[in-house]
Amino acid sequence: MPAPPTLLEPDLLAADPAGLADVGRLVTELTREAAGALRRRSGPLPALTPQELARLLDAQLPEGPLPRTGGGRGAVLALARSYAANTVDLADPRAAAHLQPPSLSVAAAADVLASVFNASVDTWDSGPYAVELERRLVRSLTALTGYGPEAGGVLTPGGTASNLQALLMARDTALRARRDIRGTGLTGLAVQPVVYCSELAHFSVSRACAVLGLGEDAVRPVATDARHRMLPGELDRALAGLGENEVPLAVVATAGTTDYGSVDPLPEIAAVAARHGVRLHVDAAYGGGALFSDRMRPLLAGIEAADTVTIDLHKTAWQPAAASVLLARDGEDFTATTGLRVAYLNPDDDGAAGYDGLLGHSLQTTRRADALKVAATFLALGRDGIGAMLDACHDLARHAAVTVAAHPQLELAAEPVLTTVVFRYLPGTADAPADAVNGALRRRLLREGAALIGRTEAAGTVRLKLTLLNPQATKTDIDEVLTAVAEAGAAVEKELS
Ligand SMILES: Cc1ncc(COP(=O)(O)O)c(C=O)c1O
C-alpha cells in the first residue's frame, strides 16, 4: 500500500507552483467523482430520512472525520463521491425551497483561487489585490444603489451579519448624541431603544437587537397592507407616539420579504423616517438583486434614501455563500463605528502611507477574499447577465402562480413579486386538516427526494412555498413540481383520513 502523503510534501501547499498543479488535478478528480455521483441521483435531495443519513455517515466514517492516520487522496475522493451523492443539488430544477441559489461555475472556480492564495482583507499586506478589488466592488455596488462618491461598504458573512452591523451603526449614531457609548454598550442609559420594522421583517433584525444589548423588546413591528408591505401611516403614528425615554434608533424597511418578496414602500418610509430624524436601513438581502435588472429595478425606487442597505449576492447574484454586502450612504459611518487601529495590523503611519486594509470596516478580523468570486462573476456576465437570470426566475414565479391559481387542489396566497410563490394544498375532505396535510406532504417529498419545496406560515396556517432561483428551470419543470405536490397531497390525505 502506498504511504499516505504527509503535510511535509511541498506539493500540498496550494499556492506553490507544484501545489497549484496539484489543486488543478485534485479539483478535476473531485469534480469527476462528483459528476459520476450526480448522474446516479434522482432528485434534489437524497432519498433518505435524517436517521438513515446519520447511519450512512457512521458506516462511511467509523472514526469520524478525524482518523489517527490519514487515508490520502483515496479518502478525499470517496468523500467527494458521498458528498455529491447525498448533499442538496440546487441545480436540480425541482429544488425550490430556500433563498439558496445554485452557484455559478465561474464563481465557484474563482472561489477555489481565493482558497488557494488564502488572502485576507483585514490588512493591506494580507491580501493587497483582494483589498483593492473589494474597494472597487463596493464602489460599483454603491453606484448601482444610487449612492454618491462618499458612500462605503463592506462584504460580510451573510444578511444576518449585515443587518447586525447596520443596527450597530444605528445604535452608535443615535446614542452618540447622548454620550460617547462606543465600546461601552448601553449600561446605565435610562432609555428604551426602539427599532421599527414591518411585521414581516426577517428575524435577524430582532436577533441583532438582542446581540447589541437592546433586547428583542426594542423591536416594534409595524402592520403591513394586503400586499405584505409596511404601512407608512402606521409607522408615522408609532413614531409620533413615542414616550419621553424611548429613543428610536432605526427604521428597517424590507426590500424583498423572505416569503412574499414584497417590497416596503421605500420613498414613503424614507419620508417618515426623515421627518422624525430616524435612520433608515433597508434589508434588501433578497430584493437587492433587482438592482441588476432593468425590469425589476423600479421595485427598489427610493432605496438611495436609506442610510444603509443590505444586499445578499449569495441569494440573487448566484454566489456561493457567503457574499453579503452592507453599504452605507456615508462611508464615515464605518470609521465611526468599527474604525480601529491595532498596533500589529494597521498602525497609523502605515495607514498614512496607504498600507491600509479593511479591518476598520468589518466586525471580523481575518476575512476571506470573497470579492474575487463576485468580481469574476460580474466581469464574466455583466450587470445584464445577472439581471437576465433574475428576470428568468421572475417569469417562472409568475408561471407557477398562474398554474397554482388554475389548479382545483391548490390555493395561491399572493401574487409573486420577486421569485417566490406562497400557496397550499387544499384537502378534499374535512377529515384531513389542511395544516397537517401540507406539513406531511412536504416531508413526503423530502423523504422521496423528489422535490424540495419550502414551508412557511400565513395567518397562522401552514403554507407551502416555491423559492425559484434556478434560471435554467423550465415551465415544464415547475408544472412537474406542482403535480408532485398535488399527488403527494392526495396520498397524505388518504393516509390521514
Ligand atoms: C430578508 C432577509 N434578510 C436577511 C436574511 C438573512 O440572510 P443570511 O441567511 O445570509 O444571514 C434573509 C435570509 O433569508 C432574508 O430573507
The ligand as an SDF file (V2000), in Angstrom:
LIG
                    3D

 16 16  0  0  0  0  0  0  0  0999 V2000
  -34.9820   39.4740    4.0930 C   0  0  0  0  0  0  0  0  0  0  0  0
  -33.8280   38.7030    4.6560 C   0  0  0  0  0  0  0  0  0  0  0  0
  -32.9230   39.3390    5.4190 N   0  0  0  0  0  0  0  0  0  0  0  0
  -31.8720   38.6830    5.9610 C   0  0  0  0  0  0  0  0  0  0  0  0
  -31.6850   37.3350    5.7580 C   0  0  0  0  0  0  0  0  0  0  0  0
  -30.5240   36.6240    6.3940 C   0  0  0  0  0  0  0  0  0  0  0  0
  -29.5670   36.3150    5.4430 O   0  0  0  0  0  0  0  0  0  0  0  0
  -28.4160   35.2330    5.7430 P   0  0  0  0  0  0  0  0  0  0  0  0
  -29.0950   33.9060    5.7230 O   0  0  0  0  0  0  0  0  0  0  0  0
  -27.4620   35.4220    4.6270 O   0  0  0  0  0  0  0  0  0  0  0  0
  -27.8200   35.5580    7.0700 O   0  0  0  0  0  0  0  0  0  0  0  0
  -32.6060   36.6360    4.9690 C   0  0  0  0  0  0  0  0  0  0  0  0
  -32.4480   35.1850    4.7410 C   0  0  0  0  0  0  0  0  0  0  0  0
  -33.2270   34.5560    4.1020 O   0  0  0  0  0  0  0  0  0  0  0  0
  -33.6970   37.3350    4.4000 C   0  0  0  0  0  0  0  0  0  0  0  0
  -34.6160   36.7020    3.6530 O   0  0  0  0  0  0  0  0  0  0  0  0
  1  2  1  0
  2  3  1  0
  2 15  2  0
  3  4  2  0
  4  5  1  0
  5  6  1  0
  5 12  2  0
  6  7  1  0
  7  8  1  0
  8  9  2  0
  8 10  1  0
  8 11  1  0
 12 13  1  0
 12 15  1  0
 13 14  2  0
 15 16  1  0
M  END
$$$$
